[in-house]
Amino acid sequence: MAKSEVEIVSKQVGPLHYLERASDSGASKPTIVLLHGNSFSSAVFEKQLRSPRLCGFRLIAFDLPGHGRSKPLPEDVEYSIASFATLVTEALETLKIKQAVLAGWSHGGHVALDMVKDAKCIKGAMIFGAPPLRAGTLSTIHAYHFSRDMFLASKPVFSVTDAMRFEKFCLGTSADGRFYETLMNTAPKVRSDVFKSALQGRNGDQYELALASQKPLCFLQGENDPLVRASYIEDLGADPDFRGEIAMIEHAGHAPFLDQQETFDFMLASFANRALATKPLAAPLYEKAA
């Protein structure tokens, strides 16, 4: 099917909206689940949904709660990695998906890592723009480049100027103004809740999750990411207990799936095929040594 002929359909499962490539709706195809970053939506993955390189997979891109067309959470419920992971897992169960690989960008990458440990249907995850943080606040200093634009991620309500700056910060040269409205319409509690929980280290120890995972993981990093320090991801790869994959994409920023789409799509397809063919890993090395 030619790229121009690909039809993307809009669907709803429980409280979550999602996009799916119409030709990939058959249950016989292996599934890749795409999870977007803070304040964006499933539409950020439109190029992947249309990609010839990924035509062998069923592609599902969710709007996380409070984002895009998905319903916001009740006022007394915190937006967090755990709440997002629970709802996406429930959605996959409702859709009766038996095997899937996650592709999580930025905050969606943290959600993906949380899902890997519990969701039985998940066979692996490619995580990009999302450093696995240790418990506590010190890890955030080592993992992130702090900047004025970064702190927009904590601002509940965006002006047009805020949206322009944040889109440019996250998407770099791929920013074209398409997401201003999406950014401005994100539920106000999302950014404050997510940013606060990350800075306060209340998302658990994701570094240990990465070491302990019995399912394949790949941490992919744009070499020019203005948010995540490449050195932090490289240090994870150098950890003798980490048995996943580390990949760097040259000439890419925080959104390598847009900056270097063809390279990214090739790497995602390759990783997904490996993950779906791989049996669970043995017990983590650090547990054996304990």
Buried (B, 14 or more C-beta within 10 A) or exposed (E): EEEEEBEBEEEEBEBBBBBBBEBBEEEEBBBBBBBBBBBBBBBBBBBBBBBEBBBEBBBBBBBBBBBBBBBBBEEEEBBBBBBBBBBBBBBBBEBEBEEBBBBBBBBBBBBBBBBBBEBEBBBBBBBBBBBBBBBEEEBBEEBBEEEEBBEBBBBEEBEEEBBBBBBBBBBBEBBEEEBBEBBBBBBBBBBBBBBBBBBEBBBBBBBBBBBBBEBBBBBBBBEBBBBBBBEBBEBBBEBEBBBBBBBBBEEBBBBBBBBBBEBBBBBBBBBBBBBBEEEEBEEBBBEEEE
